[in-house]
Amino acid sequence: MKRIFIEDDNGDNYHIEDIKKFKNHIFKYHSIDGKGDNSLHEENGRYFTVTQEFYNLVKSL
């Protein structure tokens, strides 16, 4: 299986272990009407601001 990395708010690469779980969480808790809500997602001590650009990136994975 392909390893998926995204950049956190500090500019560091983060390996997503379970892309389906990650995407579902972002869509359920960090969006409004299918758009990024600018909230902060924390995962394993890494932070991701869920802008529309980030939301679109996650959606494309």
ZIQUIKA-V613147 format. One record per pair of residues at least 4 apart in sequence whose C-alpha atoms are under 7 Angstrom apart, sorted by sequence separation. I is the first residue (numbers start at 1). J is the second residue. If there is no record, write none. Layout:
BEGIN
i & j
I & J
I & J
END
This chain:
BEGIN
i & j
7 & 11
8 & 12
18 & 22
19 & 23
20 & 24
21 & 25
22 & 26
23 & 27
24 & 28
25 & 29
26 & 30
27 & 31
31 & 35
32 & 36
42 & 46
43 & 47
50 & 54
51 & 55
52 & 56
53 & 57
54 & 58
55 & 59
56 & 60
57 & 61
7 & 12
8 & 13
26 & 31
31 & 36
32 & 37
42 & 47
50 & 55
7 & 13
8 & 14
30 & 36
31 & 37
41 & 47
42 & 48
6 & 13
7 & 14
30 & 37
40 & 47
41 & 48
5 & 13
6 & 14
40 & 48
41 & 49
5 & 14
6 & 15
30 & 39
40 & 49
41 & 50
5 & 15
39 & 49
40 & 50
4 & 15
5 & 16
38 & 49
39 & 50
4 & 16
38 & 50
37 & 50
38 & 51
36 & 50
37 & 51
36 & 51
36 & 52
35 & 52
36 & 55
30 & 50
35 & 55
23 & 58
8 & 46
9 & 47
8 & 47
9 & 48
8 & 48
9 & 49
END
